[in-house]
Amino acid sequence: MLFLIVAVIVTALIHLYLWRRLVRDTGPGRWRRPAGFALLGLAILVPATVIAEPLPVPYEEWIAWPGYLWLGFMFYLLVALLVLELPVLVTWLLLRRRRAPSPVPAAVAAGAPAADGDGPAPDPGRRLLLRRGAAITAGLVAAGAVGAGIPRAYMAPKIRHVPVPLRRLDRRADGLRIAVIADLHVGPLYGRRHVDRVVDMVNHTDPDLVAVVGDMVSSQVEHVRDSAVPLRGLRSRYGSYFVTGNHEYYTGHEEWIEAADELGLRVLRNERVEIVHGGGAIDLAGVNDREGSRFDDPPDYDAALGDRDTSRPVVLLAHQPVQVHRAAAHGVDLQLSGHTHGGQVFPFHLLVRLDQPVVSGLAEVDGTLVYVTNGAGFWGPPMRVGADPDITLVELRSR
């Protein structure tokens, strides 16, 4: 409820700013009133879209498409207008300076009325032109970003091959390959045919095991179960494993944990399993998403990582990269994560960095390696700008 209240307040402030810059400051006219009401309706649409997620897919989709498209368009309008604020201000000041008045005539100084043209000469026409130019530019930027971002969101995910050296990996287990999938967000905007494509792509990589590291869905089980069915077709030598993401908790984690089992995904719920490859062994562990703490289902690192054979490496599945800090304290060699979407829409990755230590790719945090995939799907606006979807084939290598 607190999150919803904050979101509504922020949304209202953003739309008020857009109204000022796009409607009020661009001049009078009969269109001002209808434009204001249109922005009010769009402002209401944003929280309505999020609230509508529990609805059955046909109804949710009718709201989700316009709502999330506007959210993406709104984001780039806001960014573009904010970036243009300084250039517009500087240009206006320079124009005013160039139009500065000549020295005050002696007669005026003595008290005579000023003639036309004496004194400061503001030029509302030029100011209006500047604001209209900024509004048109922001609109073109937003339209271009959304137009380019939608097809990239629905494009086939890239297959990334990432070799990861592990100091404690038995040489006999060298070459163990893990297909990492995250953030499918199966729902009204990302349905069965997209899941089918992801499964086919993963199977073509011929992985030794598959790791689905959270946010498999963004809708409740009864609404998108059929769309997730293709996940049953995942093939690998040692099975497919799953850990919860934050969206599983928002849409009924207990139901999705049961559904994951039906889909052939072994849920690692604060636990670990032994994987033997070529005579060498690793521990594959999984912890719940940190959002589980709000639903009486928190991550338990001691349960997943305690009392194990420390002579062999442990690979941890954890949805959020920030969980690596706790993982490092338990001697994890490699953490596989998603959640960030690589930022999804530039420059949102700058905000992601405020919460997560890694946005995309392989990095080392507190002595533990962490790999973060961009994810195969998307959430919110059906668009990706600067962060294409991917599936990663992590290959473990002995040092």
C-alpha positions, 0 to 999 in steps of 0.5 A, a space after each residue: 500500500 505504501 508503494 502504491 501511494 508513493 507511486 501515485 504521488 510520483 505519477 501525479 507530479 510527473 504528469 503535472 510537470 508534463 502538463 506545464 511543459 507540453 500544454 500550459 507553456 506551449 501557448 493558449 488555444 482551445 486544445 488546452 482544456 482537452 489536452 489537460 483532461 487527456 493527461 489526467 486520464 493517462 495519469 490515472 491509467 498508469 496506476 490502473 495498469 499495475 492494479 489490473 495485473 491480477 485480472 484475467 489475461 484478456 481484460 488485463 491485456 486491454 489495460 496493459 498495452 495502452 498503460 505500459 506503452 504510455 509509461 514508456 512514452 512518458 518516461 522518455 518525454 520526461 527524460 527529454 524535457 529535463 535534459 532540454 531544460 538547461 539549453 532552453 534556459 540558457 538560450 532564453 537568457 542569451 536572447 534577453 541579453 541581446 535585446 537589452 535596452 539602450 541607456 535610459 534617455 535623460 528625459 525619461 530619467 527626469 520623470 518623463 514617460 518612456 517611449 515605446 521601446 524604452 526599458 526591458 523588452 521581453 519577447 513572449 513570442 520567442 519564449 513560446 517558440 523555445 517551449 514549443 520547440 522543446 515540446 516537439 523535440 521531446 515528443 520526437 525523442 519519445 516516439 523514436 525510443 518507443 518505436 525502436 524499443 518495442 521490436 527489440 523487446 520482442 526480438 529473439 534473445 541473444 545467446 551469450 557464451 560466458 566462460 567462468 573460471 572457478 578456483 575449486 572446480 575439479 578438472 574432471 568437471 571442466 566444461 560444465 554448461 549452465 543455461 541461465 534464463 531469467 525474467 520471462 515475465 510471462 503474462 498478457 504482453 509476453 505469451 506462449 509463443 515467446 516462451 516456446 521460442 526461448 525453450 527451443 533456443 535453450 535446447 539448441 545450446 545442449 546445456 548440462 543443466 538449466 537455471 531459471 533464476 526468478 521472475 518467470 511470471 508477472 500474472 497469477 497461475 490461473 491466468 497464464 498457466 497455459 502460456 508457461 506450459 512450454 517450459 516442460 520441454 526444457 532438456 538438459 543432462 542434469 535437470 532444470 532448477 528454479 528459484 523465486 523472484 520478486 514477481 512470484 511473491 506478488 502473484 502468489 508464490 506458493 501457487 507458482 512453486 507448485 506450478 514450477 514443479 508441474 512444469 518440470 522445474 526443481 525448486 531450490 527453496 533455500 537448499 542445494 543439490 550435488 551435481 556430478 559431471 565427468 567425475 567432478 562435483 559442484 554444489 548447486 544451491 538456491 535461495 529465495 528472493 529477498 522480497 520473500 521476507 515480506 511474505 514469511 518466506 525469506 532467503 535462508 543462506 545458512 540452510 542453503 549453504 551451511 554444513 557443506 564440503 568446502 573443498 568443492 565449488 558452490 554455484 548459487 542461484 539468487 534472483 537479485 544481484 544484491 544478494 551476492 553480499 550475503 552469498 560472499 559471506 558464505 564462501 559462494 564461488 559464483 552467483 547467477 542472477 537476473 532481476 535488473 533486465 540490464 536496465 531495460 530502457 536507457 538510461 534507467 540502468 543508472 537508477 538500477 545501480 543505486 540498488 544493485 552492485 551489478 547491472 549486467 554481465 560478469 563481475 566480482 563482488 566481495 570476492 565472489 563472482 556474480 553473473 547477471 543476465 539481461 533476461 529473456 523477457 521484459 516487465 512494464 513497457 514492452 520495449 528495450 533500449 540499450 539492453 537487448 534480451 538474452 539467454 546465457 550459457 555459462 561454462 565452468 572452467 577449472 583454473 
